[in-house]
Amino acid sequence: METKEVAVNFAAAEARAASMRFDFTHPALARADMKFVRDDDRRPTLTFDLGGVQAAVPLRQVAANYGIPDHHPDIGLLKKVEAALRFSRAIAHGDPIPSETVDATPSWTPRPHYLCRAALKLGRALGASPSAGCDDPAAMLRDLERAVRANAAGPAPDAAAMAELARDVARVDWLCRAVVSTQRVLGGLAKAGAERGMRS
């Protein structure tokens, strides 16, 4: 009985894993050179090689351009592309669907020291006095749980601590955007350098 149950759960896990990938069935979308990216105006676009030239089709026009009918399984995947591009730079056939767009779980894990700092700030904002530092994450989480329970029935969190937490989150967000912008500029410079090298 247990073996059968495990087999069923394993099959369900395999089915879920398969549904968490951009496994396009239409031959045009399953080509190796096809990928979805955001264009210079941040619109989702399908890009591909067309005889040595990079071609692009806006996401809205992909189904019509390739004659993909409304009932085709790839339509559901195409609807997930725009949301997925918020968490991935590019999406190609076979790539995983970011879990943020499926069940809101993060697809990455923060470094332990960032997690610790965030937990300490959150604890301060909730009025908790952590009995354990970053050396004992389990005790820190218990302290936070107690603070959350106490706060649910008690006074509002300290506004200054919450404002500090919001500023830190904004700084991290700004840094992430700066890194992405810098990478985009460096990519453009590398591409321009490669094109210049071809002309020489």
Secondary structure, 3 states (H helix, E strand, C coil): CHHHHHHHHHHHHHHHHHHCECCCCCCCCCCCCCEEEECCCCCEEEEEEECCEEEEEEHHHHHHHCCCCCCCHHHHHHHHHHHHCCCCCCEECCCECCHHHHCCCCCCCCCHHHHHHHHHHHHHHCCCCCCCCCCCHHHHHHHHHHHHHHHHHCCCCCHHHHHHHHHHHHHHHHHHHHHHHHHHHHHHHHHHHHHHHHHC
